[in-house]
Amino acid sequence: MTDTIETIGKSLVQHGKMSNRVYLMKFHEDDYQHILELLDVLAVRYGYSKIFAKVPGWASSGFTENGYCQEAVVPQFYADGEDAIFLARYLDTQRAVISEDDIQQIRKTRDLVSKKIETSSEMSDSPLPRILTENDAQDLAELYGAMFKTYPFPINEVEYIRETMETHCTYIGIYDRGRLVAASSAEMDVHNLNAEMTDFATLTDYQGKRFAALLLRTMEDQLSVQGFQTLFTIARACSVGMNLTFARMGYQLSGTLINNTNIAGRIESMNVWYKHLV
């Protein structure tokens, strides 16, 4: 069950039953007068329980005045210096309620992250990451398919990986003895000089070796050379490992998206982290 990505007006939107939401991924200023109505119509038509939007600061008041709440902020996200505001509207009030188990796990994760507790072994003779090409697409799809029961984008499909490689994503991977054992991607907005650090996966047998940190550092180096200014990620709020990785690498926690994304088999809350390279 793959979500739909389409242009509504001039804005880019993802929606689908998997995460049971509408996601305004890229807002176009020309749509300001009517985007709220378009999102509402789409959500009602398919019975989605959440609308999630990422918009520049100047546009956020129009959303908050119409029932949206602010869940995260990334300062100076856009090339013109505007902040990115992450907003949510819950069409089903239960969607905004976090289970007690998740509350406890999120608190535990934040406590560990605040202390930056060492939970992984140091890398010594780890294989080096490299930029992946279309020739690696099959290996990537198999890795992601093995590691994620569900995912908000079809990264387990070879054609999707090849298409995103050609348009806006750089994939980084680590091979060991001819086997792809870890990977990640940078989803780039060249116009605004920001990138989402995402799609991290490490085979179970290789976890605990800090491959995620090695991949992240490699992506940062690549993006810095290309002049990118702001990096961010949307990480599972209950995942100690990924949140620690970003905290140790100097990222700032800017908020939590409640019951936002279907990943690894269920809808989970997500933390937003960011870092400025300049």
N, C-alpha and C positions, 0 to 999 in steps of 0.2 A: 504494500500500500504506500505509494509515493505521493508526497505533497505536490501541489501545483505551484509553479512560479510563473507569474504573468505580470504584464504591465497594465496598470489601471490608471487612466489618464496618462500622465508622464512618469508615474511613480512605480517602483518595483515592489511587488507583494508576493509573499508565499502564504499558502493556506492549505489545510487538509485535515482529515479526521485523525491522523496519527497523533499529532499534538493538540488536536481539537481547538485550533486557533487560527486567526489571521495575523500575519506578521508584516508590517510595513517596513521593509528592509531599506529602501532608498526613497526618501521623500523628495519630490520635485516641487520647487516653490510655486510653479504655475498652478499646482493643484490645491493650494491652500484654501480656497473658497469652498471647495466641494469634496475634499478627500474624506472628511469625517462621515459624510452621508454615504459615500461609496463603500467605505469600510463597514459601516453598519449594515448596508444592504447585503453585502457579501456574507457577513457573519450570520445574519438572520436567515438568508437563503439556505445555508448549509447547516444551521443549528450549532455553530461554534460557541464555545463558552468563554473565550477570551480573545480580545484584540490587543496586540502587542505592537508598539510603534517606536521607532528610533527617528527622532526629528531634531533639527537645529534649535537652539535655545529660543530664537526669536519667534518660532512657531508654536512653542509648547503651551502658551497660555490658551490658545484656541482649543487645545485638547483638554487641559485641566478644567476649563469652563464647561466642558461637555462630558464630565463624568470620568475622565481619566485620572489616574494617580501616578505620581512620579516614583519610579523604583530604582533608578540609577542615573548617574551623570558622569560623562567623561569630558573633562575640561579641554578646551582648545582642540576639539576633535576634527573640525573642518579646516580647510586650508585658509579660510578667511578669519580664523580665530574663534569661531562660534563653538559653544559647547554642544555635545550631543546629549539629548535627554531621552531616557528610556521610559516609556509610559505604558500603562496597562488599563484596560477597561474590562471588567468582569461582568459578562452577561448572565452568568450563573454564580450566585454569591458563594456557593460551596467551592468553586474553583479558587477562591481567594483564601481558603482555609488550609493551613499546613497541618499535617498529622503530628501528633505528639512525638512519635518516633523520629520523624524528620526534624522537628524542632530541636530535639536533644542531639541528633547527629550534626546538625548545622552549628549548634553551639559548641560542640566538641571540636569540630573542624576549625571554627574561628579561634578557639582557645589555643589549639596547637599551632595554628598559623601565626597568631600574635606572638608566640614564643619562638617561632621558626625552629621547632624541635627537629633534631636530626633523626630521620627514620630510615634513611637509605645509605648504602655503602658508597664509598668514594669510587669513582671510575679511575682505573689505572691503564689497562691495555685495551680499552673499548675500541671497537671498529669505528672508523670515521664516517660521519653522515655525508651524503652527497645529494645534489639536486636530481630528482627523478625525471625521466622522460616518458614519452608515449610507450616506449618499449617496456617500461616498468608498470604500466597500467593494470595488467592482469594480476601481477603480484600485489599491487595496492588493493585492488578490489577484493582479492582473497583474504588479505590481512584484515581489512575492515569488516568483511562479512563474518570472519571468524570471531572478531572481538566485540561486535555490537549486535545484539539481538534486534534492536531498533535504532534508527538514527534519523534526524530531521531532514537530511539530504541523502540522495541515493549513492553514497560513496562506495557501495559494494557493486556498482555497475561500471564496467569498463568504459563504456561510451560516455558516461557522465564525467568520469575522471579525465578522459582525453579532451572532452569539450571544455572543461574548466581550466585545464592546462593551457589551452590555446587562447583563452579569454582573460582570466583574472586570477588564477591560482598558481602558486609555486609549491610543489610538493617536495619534501625532504625525507630521505629514508636512510636507514641503517641496515646493511646486509651483513650477515655472518654465515660463512661457509656457503655462499650462494643463495641464502634464504633471506627474504625481507623480514626482519624481526621487529622493526619499529618505524613509525612514520608520523608525519604531521604536515600541515599546510599553512601557507600564508594567503589569505583571501584579500587581494589588494584593491584599494580604491585609488587609482593613480591620480585622478583629478584632485582629490582631497588629501593625498599623501598620508593616508592611514591604512592600516591593515589589521585584519582579524587573525590571530594566531589560534589555529583550530585543528580539528581532526587528529588529535594525538591518540596513538594506539601502540602498545607494546605487547608482544606475545607473552603469555603468562610466565614461561620459563626464563624470560629475560627481565622481568620486572624487579625493581630494587637496585638496578644498576645506574639509575639516573639518566636513562636514555632520553627522557622527555626534556630534561634540562639541556642536554647536549643538542638536541634538535632545536630547541627554542633559541639557544645561543647562536646556532648556525643561521637560523632564519633572521635573527636580529642583525647579524653581521651583513647578510645579503641586502636587507632592506635599508640599513644605514648607508651603505654604499650608493644605493639608488635614490637617496634623498628623502626617504619617508620620515615623517615627523612623529606620528602617534601610533602606538600599537595597543591592541586591546584583545581581550578574550572573554568568552562566556563559558564558564566552567561549572561543572556539576557541584552544587553547594555542599553536598554530602561527601564529596571525594577529597579525602585528606591529601592524598598524593599530589593531585594537580594543583590544588590551592597552595600547597606548600611550595611547589615548583615555582609558581608565579611570584609568590611573596619573596622567596629567596633571590629571585632575579630582579627585584626592585620594582615590581608592579604594585599599584595602589588599588585597594578594594573600594569600589564606588557604589555598591548596592547589590541587592538580591532580587531577582525576577521570580515571583512566586508561581509555583506549579506551571512552569513555562514550556518545558521541552520534553518530548518523548524520546528518551535515550536509554539504551540498555534494558528495554522492556517495560518501562513505565514513565509517566510524566513526573519530572523532577523540577525542583527549584534550582536556579542557576545564579552563580555569582559573576558580576562584571568586574574585571580588573583592567587597568590601563597603565601605560608607561610612555613618557615622552623621550624621544631620542635626541631632541635638540631643545 
